Amino acid sequence: MKAVITVIGQDTVGVVAKVSAACAGLNINIEDMTQSIMQEMFCMIMLVDLSRCNADQAAVRARFEELGREMGMQVNLTRQEVFDAMHKI
């Protein structure tokens, strides 16, 4: 199963490393990533593969919510089919 992770917040050192480490800890493979800084706001979108994840969906969501609180940023995980449906015209 594929998912999209979005990260938005004040730019700071180590954001990519922390999100990548969380993915590695959950055995989530990062397939693609884009990031930019818009007026001091860090924005990142990652396409990830959850097929070998070592935790259930609730634990994965909880980990990324916790990570967002730790970094003072918004970190969301959305399954790809939900993301696609939300952004389809």
Biopython code that builds the backbone (N, CA, C, O; Angstrom):
import numpy as np
from Bio.PDB.StructureBuilder import StructureBuilder

atoms = [
    (1, "MET", "N", (0.845, -1.175, 0.000)),
    (1, "MET", "CA", (0.000, 0.000, 0.000)),
    (1, "MET", "C", (0.893, 1.242, 0.000)),
    (1, "MET", "O", (1.888, 1.305, 0.722)),
    (2, "LYS", "N", (0.530, 2.205, -0.802)),
    (2, "LYS", "CA", (1.245, 3.473, -0.889)),
    (2, "LYS", "C", (0.542, 4.516, -0.028)),
    (2, "LYS", "O", (-0.654, 4.418, 0.247)),
    (3, "ALA", "N", (1.318, 5.521, 0.390)),
    (3, "ALA", "CA", (0.770, 6.623, 1.174)),
    (3, "ALA", "C", (1.560, 7.883, 0.852)),
    (3, "ALA", "O", (2.642, 7.832, 0.267)),
    (4, "VAL", "N", (0.991, 9.012, 1.249)),
    (4, "VAL", "CA", (1.641, 10.304, 1.088)),
    (4, "VAL", "C", (1.845, 10.891, 2.478)),
    (4, "VAL", "O", (0.910, 10.968, 3.274)),
    (5, "ILE", "N", (3.073, 11.303, 2.760)),
    (5, "ILE", "CA", (3.383, 11.996, 4.008)),
    (5, "ILE", "C", (3.635, 13.449, 3.652)),
    (5, "ILE", "O", (4.451, 13.743, 2.778)),
    (6, "THR", "N", (2.939, 14.363, 4.324)),
    (6, "THR", "CA", (3.173, 15.782, 4.126)),
    (6, "THR", "C", (3.717, 16.374, 5.420)),
    (6, "THR", "O", (3.297, 16.002, 6.515)),
    (7, "VAL", "N", (4.659, 17.300, 5.274)),
    (7, "VAL", "CA", (5.274, 17.970, 6.414)),
    (7, "VAL", "C", (5.268, 19.462, 6.119)),
    (7, "VAL", "O", (5.770, 19.899, 5.084)),
    (8, "ILE", "N", (4.697, 20.239, 7.031)),
    (8, "ILE", "CA", (4.612, 21.683, 6.839)),
    (8, "ILE", "C", (4.917, 22.364, 8.167)),
    (8, "ILE", "O", (4.402, 21.962, 9.210)),
    (9, "GLY", "N", (5.745, 23.384, 8.125)),
    (9, "GLY", "CA", (6.026, 24.148, 9.336)),
    (9, "GLY", "C", (7.240, 25.028, 9.168)),
    (9, "GLY", "O", (7.832, 25.108, 8.092)),
    (10, "GLN", "N", (7.599, 25.687, 10.253)),
    (10, "GLN", "CA", (8.753, 26.580, 10.256)),
    (10, "GLN", "C", (10.014, 25.786, 9.931)),
    (10, "GLN", "O", (10.258, 24.736, 10.525)),
    (11, "ASP", "N", (10.803, 26.278, 9.002)),
    (11, "ASP", "CA", (12.013, 25.572, 8.581)),
    (11, "ASP", "C", (13.001, 25.476, 9.733)),
    (11, "ASP", "O", (13.227, 26.444, 10.459)),
    (12, "THR", "N", (13.581, 24.303, 9.888)),
    (12, "THR", "CA", (14.593, 24.064, 10.911)),
    (12, "THR", "C", (15.531, 22.962, 10.432)),
    (12, "THR", "O", (15.210, 22.236, 9.492)),
    (13, "VAL", "N", (16.650, 22.841, 11.055)),
    (13, "VAL", "CA", (17.649, 21.833, 10.688)),
    (13, "VAL", "C", (17.158, 20.442, 11.075)),
    (13, "VAL", "O", (16.628, 20.250, 12.170)),
    (14, "GLY", "N", (17.332, 19.475, 10.181)),
    (14, "GLY", "CA", (17.087, 18.085, 10.504)),
    (14, "GLY", "C", (15.713, 17.536, 10.220)),
    (14, "GLY", "O", (15.430, 16.394, 10.583)),
    (15, "VAL", "N", (14.841, 18.304, 9.582)),
    (15, "VAL", "CA", (13.477, 17.831, 9.330)),
    (15, "VAL", "C", (13.489, 16.573, 8.462)),
    (15, "VAL", "O", (12.858, 15.575, 8.811)),
    (16, "VAL", "N", (14.188, 16.613, 7.357)),
    (16, "VAL", "CA", (14.226, 15.461, 6.447)),
    (16, "VAL", "C", (14.813, 14.252, 7.170)),
    (16, "VAL", "O", (14.311, 13.138, 7.029)),
    (17, "ALA", "N", (15.865, 14.469, 7.935)),
    (17, "ALA", "CA", (16.510, 13.370, 8.660)),
    (17, "ALA", "C", (15.553, 12.739, 9.672)),
    (17, "ALA", "O", (15.499, 11.515, 9.789)),
    (18, "LYS", "N", (14.806, 13.552, 10.396)),
    (18, "LYS", "CA", (13.894, 13.027, 11.418)),
    (18, "LYS", "C", (12.743, 12.240, 10.798)),
    (18, "LYS", "O", (12.381, 11.172, 11.292)),
    (19, "VAL", "N", (12.172, 12.762, 9.725)),
    (19, "VAL", "CA", (11.068, 12.061, 9.066)),
    (19, "VAL", "C", (11.582, 10.774, 8.422)),
    (19, "VAL", "O", (10.925, 9.735, 8.491)),
    (20, "SER", "N", (12.760, 10.847, 7.797)),
    (20, "SER", "CA", (13.357, 9.655, 7.195)),
    (20, "SER", "C", (13.669, 8.600, 8.247)),
    (20, "SER", "O", (13.460, 7.411, 8.009)),
    (21, "ALA", "N", (14.166, 9.020, 9.405)),
    (21, "ALA", "CA", (14.477, 8.083, 10.488)),
    (21, "ALA", "C", (13.204, 7.415, 11.009)),
    (21, "ALA", "O", (13.207, 6.224, 11.320)),
    (22, "ALA", "N", (12.120, 8.182, 11.104)),
    (22, "ALA", "CA", (10.846, 7.603, 11.537)),
    (22, "ALA", "C", (10.374, 6.559, 10.530)),
    (22, "ALA", "O", (9.894, 5.492, 10.913)),
    (23, "CYS", "N", (10.509, 6.865, 9.259)),
    (23, "CYS", "CA", (10.144, 5.895, 8.218)),
    (23, "CYS", "C", (11.001, 4.636, 8.332)),
    (23, "CYS", "O", (10.477, 3.523, 8.274)),
    (24, "ALA", "N", (12.290, 4.800, 8.491)),
    (24, "ALA", "CA", (13.192, 3.650, 8.599)),
    (24, "ALA", "C", (12.846, 2.801, 9.820)),
    (24, "ALA", "O", (12.868, 1.572, 9.754)),
    (25, "GLY", "N", (12.529, 3.458, 10.927)),
    (25, "GLY", "CA", (12.179, 2.738, 12.139)),
    (25, "GLY", "C", (10.913, 1.908, 12.001)),
    (25, "GLY", "O", (10.736, 0.908, 12.697)),
    (26, "LEU", "N", (10.034, 2.330, 11.099)),
    (26, "LEU", "CA", (8.779, 1.612, 10.853)),
    (26, "LEU", "C", (8.871, 0.703, 9.628)),
    (26, "LEU", "O", (7.884, 0.081, 9.236)),
    (27, "ASN", "N", (10.053, 0.629, 9.029)),
    (27, "ASN", "CA", (10.290, -0.149, 7.810)),
    (27, "ASN", "C", (9.404, 0.336, 6.652)),
    (27, "ASN", "O", (8.862, -0.463, 5.890)),
    (28, "ILE", "N", (9.273, 1.650, 6.543)),
    (28, "ILE", "CA", (8.524, 2.294, 5.468)),
    (28, "ILE", "C", (9.533, 2.778, 4.426)),
    (28, "ILE", "O", (10.462, 3.517, 4.752)),
    (29, "ASN", "N", (9.350, 2.364, 3.185)),
    (29, "ASN", "CA", (10.253, 2.746, 2.108)),
    (29, "ASN", "C", (9.815, 4.077, 1.482)),
    (29, "ASN", "O", (8.659, 4.235, 1.091)),
    (30, "ILE", "N", (10.745, 5.023, 1.392)),
    (30, "ILE", "CA", (10.479, 6.304, 0.730)),
    (30, "ILE", "C", (10.741, 6.115, -0.755)),
    (30, "ILE", "O", (11.860, 5.793, -1.152)),
    (31, "GLU", "N", (9.712, 6.313, -1.583)),
    (31, "GLU", "CA", (9.850, 6.116, -3.028)),
    (31, "GLU", "C", (10.129, 7.400, -3.780)),
    (31, "GLU", "O", (10.830, 7.392, -4.792)),
    (32, "ASP", "N", (9.583, 8.504, -3.292)),
    (32, "ASP", "CA", (9.797, 9.786, -3.968)),
    (32, "ASP", "C", (9.586, 10.885, -2.941)),
    (32, "ASP", "O", (8.853, 10.712, -1.968)),
    (33, "MET", "N", (10.241, 12.020, -3.171)),
    (33, "MET", "CA", (10.122, 13.114, -2.217)),
    (33, "MET", "C", (10.367, 14.434, -2.930)),
    (33, "MET", "O", (11.215, 14.533, -3.817)),
    (34, "THR", "N", (9.614, 15.437, -2.527)),
    (34, "THR", "CA", (9.875, 16.790, -2.994)),
    (34, "THR", "C", (9.788, 17.706, -1.785)),
    (34, "THR", "O", (8.994, 17.478, -0.873)),
    (35, "GLN", "N", (10.606, 18.734, -1.790)),
    (35, "GLN", "CA", (10.588, 19.676, -0.681)),
    (35, "GLN", "C", (10.904, 21.062, -1.194)),
    (35, "GLN", "O", (11.579, 21.226, -2.210)),
    (36, "SER", "N", (10.416, 22.041, -0.491)),
    (36, "SER", "CA", (10.743, 23.423, -0.823)),
    (36, "SER", "C", (10.551, 24.277, 0.418)),
    (36, "SER", "O", (9.903, 23.874, 1.383)),
    (37, "ILE", "N", (11.122, 25.446, 0.365)),
    (37, "ILE", "CA", (10.944, 26.421, 1.431)),
    (37, "ILE", "C", (10.272, 27.625, 0.805)),
    (37, "ILE", "O", (10.798, 28.242, -0.121)),
    (38, "MET", "N", (9.099, 27.948, 1.327)),
    (38, "MET", "CA", (8.323, 29.076, 0.806)),
    (38, "MET", "C", (8.164, 30.087, 1.928)),
    (38, "MET", "O", (7.417, 29.858, 2.879)),
    (39, "GLN", "N", (8.869, 31.212, 1.813)),
    (39, "GLN", "CA", (8.815, 32.276, 2.811)),
    (39, "GLN", "C", (9.025, 31.733, 4.218)),
    (39, "GLN", "O", (8.203, 31.961, 5.106)),
    (40, "GLU", "N", (10.124, 31.014, 4.419)),
    (40, "GLU", "CA", (10.547, 30.440, 5.690)),
    (40, "GLU", "C", (9.694, 29.272, 6.173)),
    (40, "GLU", "O", (9.902, 28.778, 7.282)),
    (41, "MET", "N", (8.737, 28.823, 5.362)),
    (41, "MET", "CA", (7.932, 27.656, 5.697)),
    (41, "MET", "C", (8.473, 26.460, 4.923)),
    (41, "MET", "O", (8.610, 26.506, 3.701)),
    (42, "PHE", "N", (8.778, 25.386, 5.655)),
    (42, "PHE", "CA", (9.265, 24.161, 5.049)),
    (42, "PHE", "C", (8.064, 23.340, 4.597)),
    (42, "PHE", "O", (7.114, 23.157, 5.358)),
    (43, "CYS", "N", (8.101, 22.845, 3.362)),
    (43, "CYS", "CA", (7.016, 22.028, 2.810)),
    (43, "CYS", "C", (7.641, 20.793, 2.153)),
    (43, "CYS", "O", (8.531, 20.909, 1.310)),
    (44, "MET", "N", (7.163, 19.612, 2.549)),
    (44, "MET", "CA", (7.693, 18.387, 1.978)),
    (44, "MET", "C", (6.551, 17.412, 1.725)),
    (44, "MET", "O", (5.619, 17.298, 2.521)),
    (45, "ILE", "N", (6.644, 16.718, 0.607)),
    (45, "ILE", "CA", (5.695, 15.657, 0.268)),
    (45, "ILE", "C", (6.515, 14.424, -0.061)),
    (45, "ILE", "O", (7.436, 14.475, -0.876)),
    (46, "MET", "N", (6.171, 13.307, 0.583)),
    (46, "MET", "CA", (6.864, 12.044, 0.345)),
    (46, "MET", "C", (5.854, 11.000, -0.108)),
    (46, "MET", "O", (4.774, 10.888, 0.472)),
    (47, "LEU", "N", (6.193, 10.242, -1.129)),
    (47, "LEU", "CA", (5.415, 9.065, -1.512)),
    (47, "LEU", "C", (6.129, 7.881, -0.895)),
    (47, "LEU", "O", (7.313, 7.662, -1.150)),
    (48, "VAL", "N", (5.412, 7.112, -0.081)),
    (48, "VAL", "CA", (6.027, 5.998, 0.631)),
    (48, "VAL", "C", (5.275, 4.702, 0.363)),
    (48, "VAL", "O", (4.104, 4.701, -0.015)),
    (49, "ASP", "N", (5.987, 3.603, 0.571)),
    (49, "ASP", "CA", (5.419, 2.265, 0.422)),
    (49, "ASP", "C", (5.294, 1.645, 1.807)),
    (49, "ASP", "O", (6.293, 1.448, 2.498)),
    (50, "LEU", "N", (4.062, 1.337, 2.212)),
    (50, "LEU", "CA", (3.787, 0.773, 3.529)),
    (50, "LEU", "C", (3.713, -0.746, 3.525)),
    (50, "LEU", "O", (3.419, -1.342, 4.561)),
    (51, "SER", "N", (3.968, -1.387, 2.397)),
    (51, "SER", "CA", (3.722, -2.826, 2.283)),
    (51, "SER", "C", (4.586, -3.666, 3.227)),
    (51, "SER", "O", (4.201, -4.785, 3.567)),
    (52, "ARG", "N", (5.734, -3.159, 3.655)),
    (52, "ARG", "CA", (6.592, -3.914, 4.579)),
    (52, "ARG", "C", (6.668, -3.260, 5.954)),
    (52, "ARG", "O", (7.550, -3.578, 6.752)),
    (53, "CYS", "N", (5.747, -2.355, 6.224)),
    (53, "CYS", "CA", (5.721, -1.647, 7.501)),
    (53, "CYS", "C", (5.584, -2.653, 8.651)),
    (53, "CYS", "O", (4.846, -3.633, 8.544)),
    (54, "ASN", "N", (6.298, -2.400, 9.742)),
    (54, "ASN", "CA", (6.293, -3.330, 10.864)),
    (54, "ASN", "C", (5.347, -2.917, 11.996)),
    (54, "ASN", "O", (5.487, -3.399, 13.120)),
    (55, "ALA", "N", (4.388, -2.032, 11.711)),
    (55, "ALA", "CA", (3.417, -1.583, 12.715)),
    (55, "ALA", "C", (2.049, -1.456, 12.061)),
    (55, "ALA", "O", (1.945, -1.330, 10.841)),
    (56, "ASP", "N", (1.004, -1.489, 12.878)),
    (56, "ASP", "CA", (-0.337, -1.314, 12.314)),
    (56, "ASP", "C", (-0.588, 0.158, 12.005)),
    (56, "ASP", "O", (0.180, 1.032, 12.408)),
    (57, "GLN", "N", (-1.670, 0.414, 11.288)),
    (57, "GLN", "CA", (-1.965, 1.762, 10.803)),
    (57, "GLN", "C", (-2.099, 2.775, 11.946)),
    (57, "GLN", "O", (-1.629, 3.906, 11.826)),
    (58, "ALA", "N", (-2.732, 2.379, 13.043)),
    (58, "ALA", "CA", (-2.908, 3.293, 14.181)),
    (58, "ALA", "C", (-1.556, 3.677, 14.781)),
    (58, "ALA", "O", (-1.343, 4.838, 15.131)),
    (59, "ALA", "N", (-0.653, 2.722, 14.902)),
    (59, "ALA", "CA", (0.670, 3.005, 15.457)),
    (59, "ALA", "C", (1.480, 3.912, 14.534)),
    (59, "ALA", "O", (2.215, 4.784, 14.997)),
    (60, "VAL", "N", (1.340, 3.700, 13.234)),
    (60, "VAL", "CA", (2.052, 4.541, 12.266)),
    (60, "VAL", "C", (1.543, 5.982, 12.347)),
    (60, "VAL", "O", (2.336, 6.922, 12.402)),
    (61, "ARG", "N", (0.233, 6.147, 12.353)),
    (61, "ARG", "CA", (-0.342, 7.501, 12.473)),
    (61, "ARG", "C", (0.101, 8.167, 13.771)),
    (61, "ARG", "O", (0.459, 9.344, 13.785)),
    (62, "ALA", "N", (0.074, 7.408, 14.853)),
    (62, "ALA", "CA", (0.483, 7.950, 16.153)),
    (62, "ALA", "C", (1.936, 8.396, 16.130)),
    (62, "ALA", "O", (2.273, 9.438, 16.690)),
    (63, "ARG", "N", (2.798, 7.619, 15.489)),
    (63, "ARG", "CA", (4.220, 7.976, 15.424)),
    (63, "ARG", "C", (4.436, 9.280, 14.672)),
    (63, "ARG", "O", (5.234, 10.116, 15.095)),
    (64, "PHE", "N", (3.724, 9.463, 13.546)),
    (64, "PHE", "CA", (3.905, 10.698, 12.782)),
    (64, "PHE", "C", (3.252, 11.892, 13.472)),
    (64, "PHE", "O", (3.742, 13.014, 13.347)),
    (65, "GLU", "N", (2.161, 11.673, 14.194)),
    (65, "GLU", "CA", (1.568, 12.759, 14.987)),
    (65, "GLU", "C", (2.531, 13.186, 16.091)),
    (65, "GLU", "O", (2.716, 14.379, 16.334)),
    (66, "GLU", "N", (3.142, 12.205, 16.757)),
    (66, "GLU", "CA", (4.127, 12.481, 17.806)),
    (66, "GLU", "C", (5.328, 13.234, 17.233)),
    (66, "GLU", "O", (5.813, 14.192, 17.834)),
    (67, "LEU", "N", (5.799, 12.794, 16.074)),
    (67, "LEU", "CA", (6.919, 13.457, 15.418)),
    (67, "LEU", "C", (6.580, 14.910, 15.097)),
    (67, "LEU", "O", (7.409, 15.800, 15.291)),
    (68, "GLY", "N", (5.372, 15.151, 14.610)),
    (68, "GLY", "CA", (4.945, 16.514, 14.321)),
    (68, "GLY", "C", (4.978, 17.389, 15.569)),
    (68, "GLY", "O", (5.437, 18.530, 15.522)),
    (69, "ARG", "N", (4.489, 16.848, 16.688)),
    (69, "ARG", "CA", (4.522, 17.609, 17.946)),
    (69, "ARG", "C", (5.967, 17.891, 18.372)),
    (69, "ARG", "O", (6.290, 19.004, 18.789)),
    (70, "GLU", "N", (6.828, 16.883, 18.265)),
    (70, "GLU", "CA", (8.239, 17.054, 18.641)),
    (70, "GLU", "C", (8.904, 18.160, 17.828)),
    (70, "GLU", "O", (9.700, 18.933, 18.363)),
    (71, "MET", "N", (8.585, 18.239, 16.550)),
    (71, "MET", "CA", (9.229, 19.217, 15.660)),
    (71, "MET", "C", (8.474, 20.539, 15.604)),
    (71, "MET", "O", (8.980, 21.515, 15.051)),
    (72, "GLY", "N", (7.277, 20.583, 16.168)),
    (72, "GLY", "CA", (6.463, 21.789, 16.059)),
    (72, "GLY", "C", (5.973, 22.019, 14.647)),
    (72, "GLY", "O", (5.847, 23.157, 14.196)),
    (73, "MET", "N", (5.695, 20.919, 13.949)),
    (73, "MET", "CA", (5.261, 20.982, 12.559)),
    (73, "MET", "C", (4.022, 20.117, 12.377)),
    (73, "MET", "O", (3.668, 19.323, 13.249)),
    (74, "GLN", "N", (3.375, 20.282, 11.242)),
    (74, "GLN", "CA", (2.232, 19.441, 10.886)),
    (74, "GLN", "C", (2.745, 18.298, 10.019)),
    (74, "GLN", "O", (3.299, 18.527, 8.944)),
    (75, "VAL", "N", (2.557, 17.060, 10.492)),
    (75, "VAL", "CA", (2.982, 15.871, 9.749)),
    (75, "VAL", "C", (1.757, 14.992, 9.566)),
    (75, "VAL", "O", (1.162, 14.540, 10.544)),
    (76, "ASN", "N", (1.380, 14.749, 8.327)),
    (76, "ASN", "CA", (0.188, 13.949, 8.028)),
    (76, "ASN", "C", (0.550, 12.757, 7.149)),
    (76, "ASN", "O", (1.408, 12.847, 6.270)),
    (77, "LEU", "N", (-0.120, 11.649, 7.407)),
    (77, "LEU", "CA", (0.010, 10.454, 6.589)),
    (77, "LEU", "C", (-1.354, 10.166, 5.992)),
    (77, "LEU", "O", (-2.343, 10.035, 6.713)),
    (78, "THR", "N", (-1.403, 10.066, 4.669)),
    (78, "THR", "CA", (-2.652, 9.802, 3.960)),
    (78, "THR", "C", (-2.416, 8.689, 2.951)),
    (78, "THR", "O", (-1.490, 8.766, 2.143)),
    (79, "ARG", "N", (-3.253, 7.653, 2.994)),
    (79, "ARG", "CA", (-3.127, 6.593, 1.991)),
    (79, "ARG", "C", (-3.259, 7.205, 0.603)),
    (79, "ARG", "O", (-4.019, 8.154, 0.408)),
    (80, "GLN", "N", (-2.527, 6.669, -0.352)),
    (80, "GLN", "CA", (-2.489, 7.267, -1.688)),
    (80, "GLN", "C", (-3.868, 7.346, -2.327)),
    (80, "GLN", "O", (-4.194, 8.358, -2.947)),
    (81, "GLU", "N", (-4.687, 6.303, -2.193)),
    (81, "GLU", "CA", (-6.001, 6.347, -2.844)),
    (81, "GLU", "C", (-6.888, 7.426, -2.240)),
    (81, "GLU", "O", (-7.696, 8.022, -2.952)),
    (82, "VAL", "N", (-6.754, 7.690, -0.939)),
    (82, "VAL", "CA", (-7.503, 8.771, -0.310)),
    (82, "VAL", "C", (-6.965, 10.116, -0.800)),
    (82, "VAL", "O", (-7.736, 11.013, -1.139)),
    (83, "PHE", "N", (-5.644, 10.247, -0.834)),
    (83, "PHE", "CA", (-5.015, 11.472, -1.329)),
    (83, "PHE", "C", (-5.441, 11.766, -2.758)),
    (83, "PHE", "O", (-5.799, 12.899, -3.080)),
    (84, "ASP", "N", (-5.406, 10.743, -3.624)),
    (84, "ASP", "CA", (-5.810, 10.904, -5.026)),
    (84, "ASP", "C", (-7.263, 11.337, -5.133)),
    (84, "ASP", "O", (-7.584, 12.227, -5.920)),
    (85, "ALA", "N", (-8.153, 10.716, -4.348)),
    (85, "ALA", "CA", (-9.577, 11.056, -4.409)),
    (85, "ALA", "C", (-9.823, 12.485, -3.930)),
    (85, "ALA", "O", (-10.686, 13.181, -4.465)),
    (86, "MET", "N", (-9.073, 12.918, -2.929)),
    (86, "MET", "CA", (-9.246, 14.274, -2.403)),
    (86, "MET", "C", (-8.806, 15.345, -3.407)),
    (86, "MET", "O", (-9.322, 16.463, -3.396)),
    (87, "HIS", "N", (-7.856, 14.997, -4.268)),
    (87, "HIS", "CA", (-7.284, 15.982, -5.179)),
    (87, "HIS", "C", (-7.693, 15.762, -6.636)),
    (87, "HIS", "O", (-7.054, 16.279, -7.552)),
    (88, "LYS", "N", (-8.748, 15.001, -6.840)),
    (88, "LYS", "CA", (-9.244, 14.745, -8.184)),
    (88, "LYS", "C", (-10.357, 15.738, -8.498)),
    (88, "LYS", "O", (-11.229, 15.992, -7.667)),
    (89, "ILE", "N", (-10.320, 16.286, -9.682)),
    (89, "ILE", "CA", (-11.358, 17.249, -10.072)),
    (89, "ILE", "C", (-12.506, 16.517, -10.704)),
    (89, "ILE", "O", (-13.489, 17.139, -11.106)),
]
sb = StructureBuilder()
sb.init_structure("model")
sb.init_model(0)
sb.init_chain("A")
sb.init_seg("    ")
for serial, (resi, resn, name, xyz) in enumerate(atoms, 1):
    if name == "N":
        sb.init_residue(resn, " ", resi, " ")
    sb.init_atom(name, np.array(xyz, "f"), 0.0, 1.0, " ", f" {name:<3s}", serial, name[0])
structure = sb.get_structure()
